[in-house]
Amino acid sequence: MNPGNGTAESPFPSASVLILRDAPGGLEVFLLKRHGLSEVLGGAYVFPGGKVDLDDALLADRLDQASSALREALGEYELDESCAAGLYVAAIREAYEEAGVLFAAVGQDRVNETQVLHRAAAGSFRAATEGLGTPLAATSLLPWSRWVTPRNSVRARKHFDARFFVAAAPLGQKPVHDRHETTESVWLAPSAALREFWEGRIELAPPQIMTLAQIARFSTVEDVLAHARSHKPPRIQPEAFQEAGVNMVCYPGDPRHSVPDRLLPGPTRLCWRNDRYEPEGGLESLLA
């Protein structure tokens, strides 16, 4: 996979995982707060994820699904099969490194042992997992969407081509922030996370805002997974513009976007106001 250089012409390939669970109050998603000094989205709440490493594709043979099937699931037929596998490995690795969650078909005791090794800084993901003797569970991750940083964004210091996956939290595992790249973590209903954002208690970037608005329309983990199984992940490339001196970002289906067909529920644009991107229609437009 082309590692990219973080520019608009060559964005970093990356992968994120929406880890989901069914709670007494309904569907919840796991969010991490990035360290305030992080170069990208410092202080914001995000889904576990990060850039694809060059070594990720080398672990394709550790996955429980063939690379050809993974490319098919992504719906990116122009993508090399090894690159498709690398995206899944990156998603699994980042969930492990940032949240201590391992997507692999291992027993309860082995999972807990692996988490202890991780928290004790056992070394690389490869070193910490190579002794498991079991495949990494790519089948646990379902492609949800693809987000590409706007080419003409005035706020993005680095550009990403990010694939978002959805997955049920593995049984017996408790995700938690790593206290290094991430400093806090929380389970929240998607609608509650959007309310926390709107009321200024947490920070969210536009892809997380729009994804939470999408996930908020489902009641259970299985509802989300069923949707993912029956739909190819949309490619979302927001387009930035100014209107009356205000920075705006719009999505497919907006009159200012080059793609006429709507691909996401909720608002079709966000505006830079109050030191953040927010919908013109307020919280109600995210939850409608």
ZAZADREN-226605 format. One record per residue (C-alpha): residue in one letter; residue number from 1; z, y, x. Coordinates in Angstrom, 2 decimals. Example, Ala and Ser with C-alpha at 12.3 -4.5 7.8 and 13.67 -1.06 7.14 Angstrom:
REM ZAZADREN-226605
 res   n       w       v       u
   A   1    7.80   -4.50   12.30
   S   2    7.14   -1.06   13.67
***
This chain:
REM ZAZADREN-226605
 res   n       w       v       u
   M   1    0.00    0.00    0.00
   N   2   -0.79    3.49    1.21
   P   3    2.70    4.89    1.92
   G   4    1.59    8.41    1.05
   N   5    2.88   11.53    2.74
   G   6    4.50   13.23   -0.23
   T   7    1.69   15.70   -0.86
   A   8   -0.09   16.27   -4.15
   E   9   -3.16   14.52   -2.69
   S  10   -1.16   11.57   -1.34
   P  11    2.12   11.17   -3.26
   F  12    4.78    8.68   -2.22
   P  13    4.53    5.42   -4.19
   S  14    7.94    4.72   -5.70
   A  15    9.70    2.58   -8.29
   S  16   12.66    3.10  -10.63
   V  17   14.52    0.76  -12.99
   L  18   16.04    1.64  -16.34
   I  19   18.94   -0.82  -16.46
   L  20   19.85   -1.34  -20.11
   R  21   22.67   -2.94  -22.06
   D  22   23.74   -3.39  -25.67
   A  23   27.12   -1.74  -26.21
   P  24   29.32   -1.60  -29.35
   G  25   27.83    1.81  -30.13
   G  26   24.25    0.74  -29.48
   L  27   21.74    0.80  -26.64
   E  28   22.91    2.32  -23.32
   V  29   21.18    3.12  -20.03
   F  30   22.71    3.28  -16.55
   L  31   22.44    6.64  -14.77
   L  32   23.33    7.66  -11.22
   K  33   24.14   11.14   -9.96
   R  34   22.31   11.88   -6.73
   H  35   24.27   13.42   -3.89
   G  36   24.19   17.21   -4.10
   L  37   22.66   17.41   -0.61
   S  38   19.83   15.00   -1.42
   E  39   16.45   16.43   -0.53
   V  40   14.99   15.22   -3.83
   L  41   16.77   15.87   -7.17
   G  42   20.09   16.64   -5.52
   G  43   22.86   16.69   -8.14
   A  44   20.63   15.31  -10.89
   Y  45   21.21   12.13  -12.88
   V  46   18.48    9.56  -12.32
   F  47   17.62    5.90  -12.81
   P  48   18.07    3.72   -9.70
   G  49   14.92    4.00   -7.63
   G  50   13.14    5.35   -4.60
   K  51   10.12    5.18   -2.34
   V  52    8.28    1.95   -1.58
   D  53    8.99    0.75    1.96
   L  54    6.26   -0.70    4.15
   D  55    8.22   -3.97    4.32
   D  56    8.44   -4.38    0.53
   A  57    5.02   -6.03    0.20
   L  58    6.04   -8.53    2.88
   L  59    8.60   -9.98    0.48
   A  60    6.01  -10.78   -2.21
   D  61    6.50  -14.51   -1.59
   R  62   10.14  -14.12   -2.59
   L  63    9.25  -13.07   -6.14
   D  64    9.28  -15.49   -9.08
   Q  65    5.85  -14.39  -10.30
   A  66    2.42  -14.35   -8.68
   S  67    1.11  -11.02   -7.40
   S  68   -1.94  -11.31   -9.65
   A  69    0.30  -11.52  -12.74
   L  70    2.31   -8.51  -11.57
   R  71   -0.84   -6.42  -11.19
   E  72   -1.91   -7.52  -14.66
   A  73    1.44   -6.43  -16.10
   L  74    1.13   -3.02  -14.47
   G  75   -2.37   -2.62  -15.89
   E  76   -3.55   -1.12  -12.59
   Y  77   -6.54   -3.31  -11.90
   E  78   -7.72   -1.13   -9.02
   L  79   -4.44   -1.81   -7.20
   D  80   -4.31   -4.41   -4.43
   E  81   -2.20   -7.40   -5.48
   S  82    0.12   -7.02   -2.50
   C  83    0.71   -3.39   -3.48
   A  84    1.59   -4.45   -7.01
   A  85    4.10   -6.95   -5.64
   G  86    5.50   -4.28   -3.33
   L  87    6.30   -2.07   -6.31
   Y  88    8.36   -4.84   -7.91
   V  89   10.16   -5.57   -4.65
   A  90   10.90   -1.86   -4.24
   A  91   12.35   -1.68   -7.75
   I  92   14.57   -4.72   -7.14
   R  93   15.62   -3.45   -3.71
   E  94   16.49    0.04   -4.96
   A  95   18.55   -1.37   -7.85
   Y  96   20.42   -3.45   -5.27
   E  97   20.91   -0.68   -2.71
   E  98   21.79    2.13   -5.12
   A  99   23.56    0.29   -7.93
   G 100   24.69   -3.04   -6.44
   V 101   22.66   -5.00   -9.00
   L 102   20.60   -7.99   -7.89
   F 103   17.75   -9.21  -10.07
   A 104   17.62  -12.85   -8.97
   A 105   18.21  -16.23  -10.60
   V 106   21.58  -16.88   -8.97
   G 107   24.89  -18.07  -10.30
   Q 108   27.85  -15.85  -11.05
   D 109   29.66  -16.64   -7.80
   R 110   26.64  -16.03   -5.60
   V 111   25.95  -12.72   -7.33
   N 112   29.48  -11.49   -6.75
   E 113   29.33  -12.65   -3.13
   T 114   26.09  -10.76   -2.62
   Q 115   27.55   -7.59   -4.10
   V 116   30.54   -7.82   -1.74
   L 117   28.19   -8.19    1.22
   H 118   26.23   -5.17    0.03
   R 119   29.32   -3.00   -0.31
   A 120   30.38   -4.10    3.16
   A 121   27.08   -2.75    4.56
   A 122   25.68   -6.20    5.35
   G 123   22.46   -4.70    6.61
   S 124   18.96   -4.58    5.20
   F 125   18.01   -5.83    1.75
   R 126   16.00   -8.60    3.40
   A 127   18.94   -9.71    5.55
   A 128   21.43   -9.55    2.71
   T 129   19.32  -11.64    0.32
   E 130   17.37  -14.06    2.51
   G 131   20.14  -16.67    2.38
   L 132   20.21  -16.88   -1.40
   G 133   17.62  -19.62   -1.58
   T 134   16.36  -18.40   -4.94
   P 135   13.49  -16.13   -6.02
   L 136   13.87  -12.45   -6.74
   A 137   13.42  -12.04  -10.49
   A 138   10.32   -9.92  -10.99
   T 139   10.17  -11.45  -14.48
   S 140   13.34   -9.51  -15.35
   L 141   11.49   -6.20  -14.86
   L 142    8.90   -4.98  -17.34
   P 143    6.61   -2.02  -16.56
   W 144    7.37    0.95  -18.82
   S 145    5.46    4.00  -17.55
   R 146    3.87    5.61  -14.53
   W 147    4.72    9.20  -13.57
   V 148    2.70   11.26  -11.10
   T 149    4.03   14.62   -9.90
   P 150    1.90   17.57  -11.11
   R 151   -0.61   18.59   -8.46
   N 152   -0.01   22.31   -9.02
   S 153    3.77   22.18   -9.44
   V 154    5.49   25.24   -7.98
   R 155    8.89   23.51   -7.83
   A 156    8.16   20.06   -6.35
   R 157    8.82   19.89   -2.62
   K 158    7.63   16.29   -2.49
   H 159    5.23   14.43   -4.72
   F 160    5.68   10.92   -6.12
   D 161    3.64    8.29   -7.90
   A 162    6.50    6.52   -9.64
   R 163    6.45    3.35  -11.72
   F 164    9.31    3.03  -14.18
   F 165   10.48   -0.46  -15.17
   V 166   12.92   -1.53  -17.89
   A 167   15.35   -4.43  -17.51
   A 168   18.43   -5.86  -19.17
   A 169   21.51   -5.60  -16.98
   P 170   22.04   -9.01  -15.31
   L 171   24.89  -10.98  -16.82
   G 172   28.12  -10.85  -14.85
   Q 173   27.10   -7.86  -12.75
   K 174   28.54   -4.36  -12.97
   P 175   26.31   -1.64  -11.56
   V 176   28.06    1.17   -9.72
   H 177   26.96    4.08   -7.50
   D 178   26.81    3.50   -3.74
   R 179   28.99    6.53   -2.82
   H 180   26.36    7.57   -0.29
   E 181   23.05    8.53   -1.85
   T 182   24.72    8.62   -5.26
   T 183   28.20    9.94   -6.03
   E 184   28.80    9.14   -9.71
   S 185   27.48    6.71  -12.31
   V 186   27.72    6.34  -16.06
   W 187   26.49    4.26  -18.99
   L 188   25.25    6.46  -21.81
   A 189   23.28    6.10  -24.98
   P 190   19.94    7.84  -24.35
   S 191   20.63   10.39  -27.12
   A 192   24.09   11.06  -25.66
   A 193   22.59   11.62  -22.21
   L 194   20.19   14.17  -23.70
   R 195   23.08   15.93  -25.45
   E 196   25.04   16.02  -22.18
   F 197   21.99   17.58  -20.56
   W 198   21.43   20.10  -23.33
   E 199   25.07   21.20  -23.23
   G 200   24.91   21.67  -19.46
   R 201   27.20   18.83  -18.38
   I 202   24.56   16.87  -16.48
   E 203   21.26   17.72  -14.82
   L 204   18.05   15.85  -15.62
   A 205   14.52   16.17  -14.25
   P 206   11.53   16.18  -16.63
   P 207   10.56   12.49  -16.20
   Q 208   14.12   11.45  -17.04
   I 209   14.27   13.86  -19.98
   M 210   11.07   12.56  -21.49
   T 211   11.88    8.90  -20.77
   L 212   15.32    9.18  -22.36
   A 213   13.70   10.80  -25.41
   Q 214   11.37    7.80  -25.60
   I 215   14.11    5.18  -25.13
   A 216   16.34    6.93  -27.70
   R 217   13.97    5.71  -30.42
   F 218   15.03    2.08  -29.89
   S 219   18.19    0.40  -31.13
   T 220   18.62   -2.58  -28.80
   V 221   17.64   -3.83  -25.37
   E 222   15.37   -6.42  -26.94
   D 223   13.59   -3.69  -28.93
   V 224   12.78   -1.90  -25.67
   L 225   11.69   -5.08  -23.90
   A 226    9.52   -6.14  -26.84
   H 227    7.75   -2.78  -26.76
   A 228    7.21   -3.10  -23.02
   R 229    5.74   -6.58  -23.43
   S 230    3.26   -5.40  -26.06
   H 231    2.11   -2.13  -24.44
   K 232    0.53   -1.31  -21.11
   P 233    2.49    1.41  -19.28
   P 234    0.96    4.86  -19.82
   R 235    0.04    7.00  -16.83
   I 236    1.67   10.38  -17.23
   Q 237    0.52   13.19  -14.96
   P 238    2.10   16.41  -16.22
   E 239    0.15   19.62  -15.74
   A 240    1.88   22.86  -14.79
   F 241    0.89   26.34  -15.94
   Q 242    2.38   29.75  -16.67
   E 243    2.64   31.38  -20.06
   A 244    3.98   34.91  -20.44
   G 245    5.36   34.62  -16.92
   V 246    7.29   31.42  -17.69
   N 247    6.63   28.22  -15.74
   M 248    5.65   25.40  -18.08
   V 249    4.83   21.73  -17.72
   C 250    2.83   19.91  -20.39
   Y 251    2.04   16.29  -21.21
   P 252   -0.94   14.41  -22.67
   G 253   -1.60   15.56  -26.20
   D 254   -0.61   19.17  -25.55
   P 255   -3.36   21.75  -26.17
   R 256   -3.12   22.83  -22.51
   H 257   -3.33   19.29  -21.08
   S 258   -6.62   17.78  -19.92
   V 259   -5.82   14.49  -21.71
   P 260   -6.14   15.09  -25.48
   D 261   -4.36   11.94  -26.68
   R 262   -0.57   11.96  -26.96
   L 263    1.06    9.22  -24.86
   L 264    4.75   10.01  -25.40
   P 265    6.94   10.83  -28.39
   G 266    8.87   14.09  -28.44
   P 267    7.75   17.52  -27.23
   T 268    4.46   17.90  -25.39
   R 269    5.75   20.61  -23.05
   L 270    8.88   21.81  -21.27
   C 271    9.55   25.35  -20.05
   W 272   11.59   26.57  -17.09
   R 273   14.52   28.38  -18.63
   N 274   18.23   28.62  -17.75
   D 275   17.48   27.15  -14.28
   R 276   16.12   23.93  -15.74
   Y 277   13.20   22.49  -17.65
   E 278   13.92   22.29  -21.37
   P 279   11.90   21.83  -24.55
   E 280   10.95   24.91  -26.55
   G 281   12.16   23.19  -29.71
   G 282   15.64   22.48  -28.34
   L 283   17.53   19.20  -28.42
   E 284   16.18   18.37  -31.88
   S 285   12.63   18.13  -30.51
   L 286   13.79   15.45  -28.06
   L 287   15.52   13.37  -30.70
   A 288   13.17   13.87  -33.66
***
